Amino acid sequence: MHSPLRSVSRRLRRAAAVGTVSALAASGLVAASVVAAAPAVAAEKPKVTVVATGGTLAGKANGRDTYTSYRAGTYPMADLIAGIQPEVSAFADVDVVQFGNAGSGGYTIAQYRELTLAVEAALTTSDAVVVTTGTDTMEEFAYWLDLTVQNKKPVVITGAMRPWAAGDTAADATVLGSDGPANLLQSIRLAASQSTFCFGTVLMLNDEIHAARDVTKGNSTRNDTFVTRMSGVLGWIDGANVVVNRAPARVLDCASEDWFTPFDLDEVSGDLPRVEIFYNYQAAGGEAIAAYAAAGVKGIVTAGTGAGGISAAPGRERTAAINNQGMWFVSTTRTGSGSVSGGSGNIIPGGDLLPQKARLLLLLSRTFTEDVAVARGWFSDFGNPSFSTASLAGSVDPLPGGSTPEPEPTGEPTPTGEPTPTGEPTPTEEPTAEPTGEPTAEPTGEPTPTAPGAVAGGGTGGGSDGGFLAVTGMGGIGAVVLAAMMMLGAGVTAVIRRRHRHLGEQVISH
């Protein structure tokens, strides 16, 4: 059942973390003093947890030169990690969670939910997670995790197109040309690099990095099967070098609570609603939609022709299912790329989401709200995000230097008086005494005592040993108060933004 208290507690913890990081990063209060005082220590290697579900990566082949005849999900992940030692330990500390060991198509939606919780649990102590699974439905595994994992740390999903070995153990009779060892090693390298922090879930296979939302399996047998149509890869791995040259749109919200989706699976329990896909074709019948409606299906994604069209008979059954069962529909295209727009009432446009991806978002939408208008907004915001920096145009200075240059002084009189020559009193000032030409006191050769918390030498600047106080001109108490105020303000702002975004959303219990 949904627990409001638990939900609020999670959001408060996240808000506190975001507030603390934001305040410290913005002000430098702690960084300036801690770095100066901290002794030099050797950097620890990042910790990466591999959450294994099986697939071809862990498959046992019928022979060393057999690539398509094998039993998926045979070898345990601990044995596979041993096969890439000691190389992997040079850049990461790796531990293993053996979530399952089966082909990707054998997992249920209930197990998907448990996988999300397992990944989130691993991220509480690890710097990143690698999920291994079969490639048949890997893109759906990836997008599910992208929508549901409530953590900004890197999540990388990988697998293989060729089985690992043909022997009784993973160390025996390695398959010739298996891509499994390289994919596992490089996915851990990518995760450990933190290069995809705030990217959500990414897919890494064949040294290419893809966004979970966009990627699809494009070939049944080739090693370079995964493609991102229209947009292309996020980056690649050349040897030990991770190269990322574009990012998912959600990175724009990395520093705020807006990064998180509403689909926090800690807030629900029980069975998730059933959602199906209808594939349209020439003169398609409508019996499938009628049968789904009779079976209590809560939503259907239509993979339509062209820009989402469906034939007359399924169109009539769609209208009946909406009117009689209140079913929701999402329109997508079967073409593999391109966008679907329009729709009204219980028909939601899927944008350029592939039908299998739209199904997962529709399933989660039906889980977390009864309001189709809210779901429509989620399909726009989370299903079809896009880059836009238009909101920064009025707040970020477009010129070098970070500020608009001030006009040069002209020497002309101001409206309030005449320009004053340098060194002369202004018209509103009277000299307090005639200059004597003599110093007021002889130098003593001793430094002038400074008040506690003041900077020796005066002013707000200082030498290299002035530290934080020399930069700010503040006492220790003032610095602490400023830090506390900034952290509190950032935390409260994050909570308000999170709460505001959830207005109108209705969380249902299961």
HUGITA-V269610 format. One record per residue. N is the residue number from 0. PHI is phi in whole degrees, 0 to 359 (999 if undefined). NEAR is the number of other C-alpha atoms within 8 Angstrom. Layout:
{{N/PHI/NEAR} {N/PHI/NEAR}}
This chain:
{{0/999/8} {1/291/10} {2/245/7} {3/301/7} {4/297/6} {5/295/8} {6/298/10} {7/298/8} {8/299/8} {9/298/8} {10/292/10} {11/295/9} {12/297/8} {13/295/9} {14/298/14} {15/298/11} {16/295/9} {17/297/14} {18/299/16} {19/298/12} {20/298/9} {21/298/11} {22/295/13} {23/293/13} {24/293/8} {25/287/6} {26/265/7} {27/71/9} {28/299/10} {29/278/7} {30/302/9} {31/294/10} {32/274/10} {33/290/8} {34/298/7} {35/294/7} {36/264/6} {37/286/6} {38/287/4} {39/290/4} {40/228/4} {41/290/4} {42/292/4} {43/281/4} {44/289/7} {45/296/10} {46/262/12} {47/238/16} {48/261/14} {49/262/12} {50/262/14} {51/259/14} {52/238/16} {53/109/20} {54/85/18} {55/299/18} {56/310/17} {57/261/16} {58/275/16} {59/252/15} {60/274/17} {61/281/8} {62/192/7} {63/294/11} {64/251/6} {65/254/10} {66/251/10} {67/242/7} {68/242/7} {69/197/11} {70/250/9} {71/292/16} {72/60/16} {73/251/11} {74/272/13} {75/288/11} {76/297/10} {77/302/7} {78/289/11} {79/291/12} {80/298/8} {81/300/8} {82/287/9} {83/248/10} {84/267/8} {85/272/7} {86/302/7} {87/293/12} {88/288/9} {89/291/6} {90/229/10} {91/204/13} {92/264/10} {93/244/9} {94/234/8} {95/232/10} {96/242/8} {97/273/10} {98/291/9} {99/190/7} {100/206/15} {101/208/12} {102/292/14} {103/298/14} {104/288/7} {105/272/6} {106/268/9} {107/264/6} {108/295/7} {109/299/8} {110/288/8} {111/302/11} {112/300/9} {113/294/8} {114/295/9} {115/303/12} {116/295/11} {117/293/10} {118/295/11} {119/297/11} {120/296/8} {121/295/10} {122/288/13} {123/292/6} {124/239/6} {125/252/11} {126/278/11} {127/195/14} {128/230/16} {129/248/15} {130/252/12} {131/254/14} {132/202/16} {133/290/17} {134/277/13} {135/303/8} {136/239/9} {137/302/11} {138/296/14} {139/283/10} {140/306/9} {141/296/14} {142/290/13} {143/301/10} {144/295/10} {145/300/12} {146/280/9} {147/247/11} {148/288/12} {149/262/8} {150/202/7} {151/275/9} {152/295/12} {153/297/16} {154/235/12} {155/239/14} {156/248/15} {157/211/14} {158/186/15} {159/205/16} {160/260/14} {161/234/14} {162/295/19} {163/285/17} {164/208/16} {165/235/15} {166/260/11} {167/291/5} {168/235/8} {169/294/14} {170/273/9} {171/257/9} {172/52/9} {173/301/12} {174/296/16} {175/294/6} {176/78/5} {177/298/13} {178/271/13} {179/300/13} {180/302/11} {181/294/7} {182/296/15} {183/294/10} {184/299/10} {185/288/10} {186/292/14} {187/292/12} {188/300/12} {189/297/13} {190/298/16} {191/294/13} {192/290/8} {193/63/10} {194/293/9} {195/248/12} {196/300/9} {197/74/11} {198/276/13} {199/78/14} {200/271/14} {201/239/15} {202/250/14} {203/234/13} {204/211/13} {205/59/8} {206/67/10} {207/248/11} {208/251/13} {209/235/15} {210/284/15} {211/301/13} {212/294/10} {213/262/9} {214/283/13} {215/212/8} {216/280/11} {217/252/7} {218/210/8} {219/283/6} {220/226/7} {221/286/7} {222/293/9} {223/266/8} {224/294/10} {225/276/10} {226/224/12} {227/242/12} {228/293/8} {229/73/5} {230/267/5} {231/85/8} {232/289/11} {233/282/12} {234/176/12} {235/203/11} {236/237/13} {237/256/8} {238/64/4} {239/260/6} {240/260/6} {241/268/11} {242/240/8} {243/238/9} {244/240/6} {245/204/6} {246/215/9} {247/296/7} {248/299/8} {249/293/11} {250/296/10} {251/299/7} {252/259/9} {253/303/11} {254/272/8} {255/230/8} {256/290/14} {257/296/10} {258/296/11} {259/284/7} {260/276/10} {261/283/6} {262/265/8} {263/274/10} {264/287/10} {265/293/7} {266/269/11} {267/229/11} {268/213/10} {269/85/6} {270/287/6} {271/274/9} {272/295/9} {273/272/9} {274/226/12} {275/235/10} {276/237/11} {277/249/10} {278/259/8} {279/272/12} {280/200/9} {281/302/5} {282/55/7} {283/294/10} {284/276/8} {285/257/11} {286/297/8} {287/297/8} {288/294/12} {289/297/11} {290/293/8} {291/298/10} {292/298/12} {293/294/7} {294/277/6} {295/87/7} {296/297/13} {297/270/11} {298/199/14} {299/225/14} {300/264/16} {301/262/16} {302/270/14} {303/272/15} {304/278/12} {305/58/8} {306/272/11} {307/106/13} {308/289/8} {309/232/11} {310/290/12} {311/297/8} {312/295/10} {313/294/13} {314/296/10} {315/295/9} {316/291/12} {317/296/11} {318/299/8} {319/294/9} {320/293/13} {321/291/11} {322/288/8} {323/264/6} {324/247/8} {325/66/8} {326/290/13} {327/258/12} {328/234/12} {329/237/14} {330/267/15} {331/227/20} {332/245/20} {333/274/14} {334/291/7} {335/98/6} {336/201/10} {337/104/9} {338/250/11} {339/241/13} {340/234/8} {341/83/6} {342/89/8} {343/208/6} {344/59/6} {345/273/10} {346/254/10} {347/252/14} {348/287/13} {349/270/14} {350/63/13} {351/255/11} {352/293/13} {353/293/11} {354/307/13} {355/291/8} {356/282/11} {357/300/14} {358/300/13} {359/293/11} {360/292/11} {361/295/13} {362/300/13} {363/292/9} {364/297/10} {365/292/12} {366/285/10} {367/255/12} {368/205/13} {369/256/8} {370/259/8} {371/295/10} {372/293/6} {373/296/10} {374/298/12} {375/300/10} {376/295/8} {377/294/10} {378/295/14} {379/283/10} {380/283/8} {381/259/8} {382/281/12} {383/223/10} {384/288/9} {385/215/5} {386/287/6} {387/205/5} {388/252/6} {389/300/5} {390/293/7} {391/275/7} {392/299/9} {393/268/6} {394/238/6} {395/253/7} {396/292/10} {397/280/6} {398/261/7} {399/298/6} {400/96/4} {401/83/8} {402/207/7} {403/286/6} {404/297/4} {405/279/4} {406/295/4} {407/290/4} {408/296/4} {409/262/4} {410/82/5} {411/279/6} {412/296/8} {413/277/7} {414/300/4} {415/261/5} {416/168/7} {417/277/7} {418/297/8} {419/257/7} {420/299/5} {421/299/4} {422/90/4} {423/262/6} {424/293/9} {425/289/7} {426/301/6} {427/267/5} {428/248/6} {429/245/7} {430/298/6} {431/279/4} {432/197/4} {433/287/5} {434/294/4} {435/261/4} {436/76/4} {437/248/4} {438/294/5} {439/283/4} {440/203/4} {441/279/5} {442/296/5} {443/264/4} {444/86/4} {445/255/5} {446/293/4} {447/286/4} {448/300/4} {449/249/7} {450/289/5} {451/304/5} {452/87/8} {453/276/10} {454/260/13} {455/299/6} {456/97/5} {457/77/7} {458/77/7} {459/256/9} {460/276/9} {461/157/12} {462/282/6} {463/290/5} {464/260/5} {465/287/10} {466/64/10} {467/299/9} {468/294/12} {469/292/13} {470/284/10} {471/265/8} {472/71/11} {473/252/10} {474/283/10} {475/299/8} {476/295/6} {477/299/8} {478/297/10} {479/297/8} {480/297/8} {481/299/8} {482/299/12} {483/298/8} {484/295/8} {485/292/10} {486/295/15} {487/296/11} {488/297/9} {489/296/14} {490/295/14} {491/296/10} {492/300/8} {493/297/13} {494/297/12} {495/297/8} {496/296/10} {497/295/11} {498/294/8} {499/297/7} {500/292/7} {501/270/8} {502/298/6} {503/88/5} {504/272/9} {505/246/8} {506/272/9} {507/255/10} {508/268/7} {509/223/9}}
